Amino acid sequence: MTEVWDHIDRAIIRATQAGLPLVARPYAKVAEEAGVSEAEVMSRMGRMQDAGLIRRIGIVPNHYALGLCHNAMTVWDVDDTMISELGRRVGALVFVTHCYQRPRRLPLWPYNLFAMVHGRTPEEVDGKTEAIAQLLDGHCRARDVLVSTRVLKKTGMRLRAKAAGPPAGEGEQKVI
């Protein structure tokens, strides 16, 4: 689906691209920056989310600041016919921050279910991995644990500063 952003949508995205402001009423602050009402910001963000321009609005904690300095992506080979059910169950675990399906890359990579876990110690991460293994008992053919060795900068969508005009043949910025 292709959507066109107008100048208000761009202002909202610019005001939120580094995250929502950490204030009591974040949408009111965004509205002030965008020059519209708080209700308009919420309506437009909902529309952009429904159209797929914004994938999700959620909290992204800094795990290191919370003392969770040991991180691992656990990967699991489960039957494709069970992945939706198993993914929901794994994703519902309070200590799993990300859980999703990815395609296998056979013959070297048989894993199709990924779940991210964090802990204060390597042993805590191991315990959480074992809890997932117990939940998947009987449905898991293989597994591995990919331990994080460095922090990657995570960012959301970013808009470039608007040039003097659009390139020839182009209108407003489009996302596909």
C-alpha distance (Angstrom), angle and dihedral (degrees) to the residues before:
residue distance angle dihedral
M1 . . .
T2 3.77 . .
E3 3.79 120.5 .
V4 3.78 131.0 -176.2
W5 3.78 119.3 -136.4
D6 3.75 120.3 -144.8
H7 3.81 126.2 -152.5
I8 3.81 92.6 -90.7
D9 3.82 92.3 52.7
R10 3.81 88.6 49.6
A11 3.81 91.0 50.2
I12 3.81 90.5 50.9
I13 3.79 92.1 48.7
R14 3.80 91.9 47.5
A15 3.81 90.2 49.8
T16 3.82 91.9 50.9
Q17 3.81 105.0 31.9
A18 3.81 92.1 98.3
G19 3.81 89.7 44.7
L20 3.76 135.6 -80.5
P21 3.80 113.4 -57.0
L22 3.80 113.6 -95.1
V23 3.79 95.7 -121.0
A24 3.81 134.4 114.5
R25 3.83 91.9 -98.3
P26 3.82 107.5 28.2
Y27 3.81 95.2 171.8
A28 3.80 90.7 53.5
K29 3.80 89.7 53.8
V30 3.83 90.9 49.1
A31 3.81 89.0 48.1
E32 3.79 90.3 53.2
E33 3.81 90.7 51.9
A34 3.82 92.9 45.1
G35 3.81 94.9 44.8
V36 3.81 96.3 -122.0
S37 3.80 137.3 97.8
E38 3.78 124.6 -78.2
A39 3.82 89.3 -115.8
E40 3.81 90.0 53.4
V41 3.82 91.5 52.3
M42 3.80 91.3 50.5
S43 3.81 92.1 45.7
R44 3.80 93.5 48.3
M45 3.80 93.6 45.7
G46 3.81 88.9 50.7
R47 3.80 90.6 49.8
M48 3.82 91.5 48.1
Q49 3.79 89.6 49.0
D50 3.82 92.4 48.7
A51 3.82 89.5 49.7
G52 3.81 92.1 49.6
L53 3.81 95.0 -112.9
I54 3.80 88.6 116.1
R55 3.78 111.6 36.7
R56 3.77 97.4 -164.0
I57 3.76 144.6 -23.1
G58 3.76 111.8 -135.5
I59 3.76 148.1 132.5
V60 3.80 117.4 -83.0
P61 3.79 106.4 -167.2
N62 3.79 123.0 -158.4
H63 3.80 97.9 -120.1
Y64 3.79 93.0 -166.9
A65 3.81 92.1 54.8
L66 3.82 87.2 52.7
G67 3.81 91.0 53.5
L68 3.80 94.7 -105.8
C69 3.80 96.2 129.8
H70 3.81 98.1 152.9
N71 3.78 114.7 74.9
A72 3.77 134.7 171.9
M73 3.77 139.4 177.0
T74 3.77 107.3 -138.8
V75 3.79 114.4 -154.2
W76 3.78 125.4 -161.1
D77 3.80 137.0 -171.2
V78 3.79 106.6 -141.3
D79 3.78 132.3 161.1
D80 3.81 110.5 -82.5
T81 3.80 90.9 -133.4
M82 3.83 89.6 60.1
I83 3.80 100.2 39.5
S84 3.82 97.1 98.0
E85 3.79 93.0 52.3
L86 3.81 94.7 40.7
G87 3.79 92.1 44.8
R88 3.81 91.0 53.5
R89 3.80 90.7 50.4
V90 3.81 94.5 47.2
G91 3.81 91.9 43.2
A92 3.81 90.1 53.1
L93 3.80 91.8 61.3
V94 3.80 107.5 110.0
F95 3.80 93.1 -131.4
V96 3.83 97.1 51.0
T97 3.81 109.5 94.6
H98 3.81 98.5 179.0
C99 3.79 128.8 21.7
Y100 3.77 124.4 171.5
Q101 3.77 147.5 142.2
R102 3.81 121.4 -106.1
P103 3.80 129.7 179.6
R104 3.77 119.1 -96.4
R105 3.82 118.0 -115.0
L106 3.78 101.0 -150.2
P107 2.93 138.5 -130.5
L108 3.81 94.1 19.4
W109 3.81 101.7 31.5
P110 3.83 115.4 41.6
Y111 3.83 96.0 165.4
N112 3.79 121.9 114.9
L113 3.83 104.8 161.8
F114 3.81 119.6 66.4
A115 3.83 126.5 -171.6
M116 3.82 126.4 177.9
V117 3.80 119.5 -145.5
H118 3.81 132.4 -178.6
G119 3.78 133.0 -163.3
R120 3.77 145.2 167.4
T121 3.81 91.5 -117.9
P122 3.79 136.5 23.3
E123 3.80 87.4 -112.4
E124 3.80 91.1 57.3
V125 3.82 90.1 53.0
D126 3.82 89.4 48.0
G127 3.81 90.3 52.0
K128 3.78 92.1 50.8
T129 3.80 90.4 47.9
E130 3.79 89.7 52.5
A131 3.81 90.4 50.0
I132 3.82 88.9 56.1
A133 3.82 89.8 47.8
Q134 3.80 90.2 53.2
L135 3.79 91.2 49.3
L136 3.83 89.9 50.6
D137 3.82 92.8 43.8
G138 3.78 109.8 146.6
H139 3.81 92.8 11.7
C140 3.81 100.0 67.5
R141 3.81 120.4 86.3
A142 3.81 97.8 176.4
R143 3.78 140.0 -5.6
D144 3.78 143.2 -175.5
V145 3.78 138.2 -175.5
L146 3.79 121.8 -134.0
V147 3.80 108.1 -159.7
S148 3.80 118.2 -151.3
T149 3.79 113.2 -119.3
R150 3.80 99.1 179.5
V151 3.78 141.2 15.2
L152 3.78 117.5 -104.3
K153 3.78 118.7 -154.6
K154 3.78 107.9 -109.6
T155 3.78 119.1 -154.4
G156 3.75 136.6 165.8
M157 3.77 128.6 -137.2
R158 3.81 115.1 -34.8
L159 3.79 128.1 -163.2
R160 3.78 121.7 -148.7
A161 3.77 119.1 -129.3
K162 3.79 107.3 -88.0
A163 3.80 113.3 -98.5
A164 3.81 123.0 -135.8
G165 3.78 89.3 -86.1
P166 3.78 141.3 -22.2
P167 3.81 118.9 -76.5
A168 3.79 115.0 -95.4
G169 3.79 111.4 -72.5
E170 3.79 95.9 17.9
G171 3.78 131.2 105.5
E172 3.78 127.1 -175.6
Q173 3.81 119.6 -12.1
K174 3.79 109.5 -78.3
V175 3.78 131.5 -160.1
I176 3.76 120.0 -156.4
